Amino acid sequence: MNRFAASRRAAILMVVALLLLFTLPAALSVWNGWRLDEVGVSTEATVTDTNAVPKAKPTQFFVRYTLPADADPRRGAYIARVSESAWQDAKASETIEATYLDGKPGVNRVVGQVHSNFGLVMTVLGDLALLAMLALALKFRPARERQLVLLATADVVRARPGFAVEEHGSEHVVRGDVVKIGDGEIALHVGEGKEVRVVLGEYRNPVGYQQPAEVRGRRFTP
């Protein structure tokens, strides 16, 4: 794999990781909501405080509450934004109906709770932006380099291990490992995921598979 391909793959993996990072909280919220609908346990929560924020337009209403000890042994305090009617009922009775997951009391909701779509909208917009980045990365990826094809001008010879592609006038000298042996041609691996195809013509190849070799030849268009 060459450096361009490695960089492109790293960029794609980064975008996928960011997609998961942005999407998981929203997906978890939807999952918890579905679980509360299906297996949630209803109980009467104790309202410890009520608060209205008149500066918000429209006015926003909040309740602070705790679940019963048998539902939440730690007696955690929770805050929820609710409708005005639910807020008035909670303020008058100092109780509010709540639904929670057995064993996970932190996952709960109360009657009249108001859910904001802001987080979902931001998640969708973030995902769309990341998908656009991914599409651009795929569209404008570096053009694949054409394979070098040589017509041999001498017999293939054994060489020391190593990779090289050198141009000497009209000839190329190529050193690498033999990775393909075909009918009248071979292919040498010359590093960075690149291969050079060599058409032997009248010349011989005495070098075996996966052995280092050197070949001279002229650029050839099949």
N, C-alpha and C positions, 0 to 999 in steps of 0.2 A: 504494500500500500504506500503510495507516494504522499508527500506532505500535504498536497492540496486535498486529496481524498481524506486523509486523517483529520485535517482541519474541518472539512465539511461534515464529517461524521460527528466530530465533537460538537459542532454548532447544532446539529440536529438533536443530539442527545440532550444538550442544554435546553433547547426549546421544549422538548418532551418533558423534561424534569420540571420546568417552569409551569407547563400546562397542568401537570399533576399537582404542583404546589398551589396553584390558583384554584383548581377545580375541587380538590378534596374537601375543603371546608364546606363549600356549598353542597357537595354530594353527601357529606356526613349529616348536614342539617336536614336535607330531604329524607335521608334514611332514618334519622331519629324521629322525624315527624311521622313517618309511616309506621314505625315501631310503636309510637305512642297511640296511634289510631288502632293498631291491631292488638297489642298486648298491654297497653297502658293500664295502670291501676288508679282508680279515682279515689280521692280523699279530700278532707276539709283542711285547708291550710290556715294558719293563724297569721293575720295581717298585723304587722308591727309598725307600719308607717305608711302614710299616703301622701302623695305630693303632686301638685299641678304646676306646670310650667307655662304661665300665661304669655310669656314673651314669644314662645313658639307660635307660629300661625299655620294651622289652628293650634289651640292649646293642647298640650300633651299631658297625659295622666299616667302616673306611675304608682305601683304598690310594692312595698317590701314585705316579704312573707317568709315563713318557715313551715316546713312539713312536720307532721307528727313524729315523735321519737321512734315509733315502730317502723315508719317509712324511711326516716333519715336519722340514724343514731347520732350523727355528728351535728345535727341541728344547724345545717348551713343556712345562711340568709340569702334569699334570692330577690331579684328586682325584675319586674316586668312592666312593659308599657301596655296599658289596657284602654278599652273604650271608656267614654265618660260614664255610661250607665253602669258598667262593671265597677268602675272606680267609686261611684257613689254608693253602690251596694256594699262594696268592701269596706268603705269608710264607716258606713252605718252599722254593719254587723261585726266588723273586725275579723271577718273570715272570708275566704274565697275558695271556690272549688278548684282543685288542682289534679292533674294527671301526671304520673311519673312512671318510670321503668323500675320494676322490682330489682333491687340490687344495684341500681344506678340512679339514685334519687336526684343526682345533678342534672339528669335529662328529664325535664319536666316542663309543663306549661299550665297556665291558669285560664279559667273561663274569661272570654272577652279579650284575650291577649291580642295586641296589634303587632303584626309582623311587617317589617320593612322590606321592600324589594330592592333597596339600594345595593346591598351586598351581592344579590343575584345579578343585578344589572352590571355592576362593576366586574363580576366574575366573567360574565358573557363577553363584555367588551375587552377584557384582558385576554381571554381565550382567542377572540377574533384577531386581536393584534398579533398574538404569538403565532397563530396559524398563517397570517399574512407574511410574517417574517420567515416561517418555514417554507411557504410557497416561493418566496423570493430566493431563498437559499437554494432550493431545488432547481428553479428556473435559470438562475444565473450561475450555476456551478461551472467551474472551469472546463473548457472543452477538452475532451479526451484526446490525448496526444496520439497521433498516428504511429502505428508500429513501424519501426525501421526494418526494411527488407533489403537484404544484400544478395547480389549474385557473386558467388565465390570466385576469386581470382587465383587461389592457391589451395592446396590441401589444408584441411583442418589439422592443427597440431596441438599437442598437450601443452598446458601452461600452468604456472603457479596459481594457487587459489587467489581470487580477487576479481574485481569488476572494473571494466573500462570500456568506453566507447570513444575512440580517437579518430579524428579526420585528418588524413594526410593527402592533400591535393584532391584528386578524384576518388581516392580510396578511403575506406574506413578500416580500422583495426579494432576488433571487438574481442574482449576477454570476458568470460563468464562460465557458468555451469551449464552443461548440456541438459536440458529439461524435456526435450522432445526429439525423437529420432523417427523420421518418416521416410517415405519413398522419394529419395533424391533431395531431401532437405532436412535441416535440423533447426532447433530453436535454442538460443542461449539466454539464460537468466542473467541480467546485467545489473541487478540491484534495484531498490526502490520499486519493486513490483513490475519492472519493465522486462520485456523479452525482445530479442532481435531474431528475426527469422532469416535463415540463410539457405538460399537455393544453391545446391552444390554443382549442378551442371556436370561437367566432366571431371570434377575433383572429388577426392575421397575424404571420408571421415573415419579415422581410426580410434576416435575417442568415445568411450562408453557413456552410458546414461549417468547423469549427476556427477560427471567428472569435469574438472576445469579444462577449458579449451580456449584456443585463440584462432581467429579466422580473419582473413583479409578478403575484402570484396568491394564492389561498386554498388551504390544505391540502385535499387531495381524496383520498378513498378510492375507487379504481376498483371 
